Amino acid sequence: MQQFPIIPCTLCGSQENLQRVQVNQMLAEWEKKHPGRLDNMLHALQHAVPSHLMDRSLFPFETLTPNGLPQDDGDKAFDAEDLPLRPPELPSVQVIQLQ
């Protein structure tokens, strides 16, 4: 009715030897051999900072000089973490002693 073109199946991603299929199999094998690796990778991708990307247009690598002070837009791997002043509230648990 709308006369949209029919896309041939060769473009839909269902072929066996496409790169995405191979990468998917590789990731599944990694997760099987090393549980948690994919979660770790996705976490890292969500917490990237410009200095991790090796893109000279995003971070001035050439002008870096060590001064012993953390940089707001730099790598945070070895910086001290700011801990919350008090721990988050945990749900209460009712303990019943049976005799």
SVG drawing of the C-alpha trace seen along z (x, -y; Angstrom):
<svg xmlns="http://www.w3.org/2000/svg" viewBox="-2 -22 58 47">
<polyline fill="none" stroke="black" stroke-width="0.4" points="0.0,0.0 2.8,-2.4 5.0,-1.0 8.1,-0.7 10.9,1.2 11.6,4.7 15.1,5.1 16.9,8.2 17.9,10.7 21.6,10.2 21.4,7.0 19.6,8.2 22.5,9.6 21.4,13.3 24.4,14.6 26.7,17.0 30.1,15.4 29.4,11.7 31.9,10.0 29.2,9.2 28.3,12.9 32.0,13.8 32.4,11.1 29.2,12.2 30.6,15.8 33.9,14.5 32.3,12.5 30.1,15.5 33.2,17.7 35.0,15.1 32.0,14.9 31.9,18.7 35.6,19.0 35.8,15.9 32.4,15.0 32.0,11.3 34.3,10.2 31.5,8.7 30.1,6.8 33.6,5.5 33.9,4.3 30.5,2.6 31.3,0.9 34.6,-0.4 32.9,-1.7 30.4,-3.6 33.1,-5.2 35.6,-6.3 37.4,-9.6 39.0,-11.6 42.5,-10.6 41.6,-6.9 40.6,-7.5 44.0,-8.4 42.3,-11.2 44.6,-14.2 41.6,-16.5 40.0,-15.5 43.0,-15.4 46.3,-17.3 48.7,-14.5 51.7,-16.5 51.4,-19.1 51.2,-16.8 53.8,-17.3 53.9,-15.3 53.0,-17.5 51.6,-14.9 48.1,-16.4 45.1,-14.6 43.4,-16.3 39.7,-16.5 39.7,-15.3 42.4,-12.7 42.7,-9.0 41.1,-8.2 42.6,-4.7 45.0,-5.7 43.1,-8.7 41.7,-8.4 38.0,-7.8 35.6,-10.2 33.7,-8.0 30.2,-9.0 30.0,-10.5 27.7,-7.8 26.8,-4.5 23.6,-4.2 20.5,-3.1 20.0,0.6 16.6,2.2 15.7,3.4 15.6,7.1 13.4,8.7 15.2,11.4 13.0,14.1 14.5,16.6 12.8,20.0 13.0,22.2"/>
</svg>
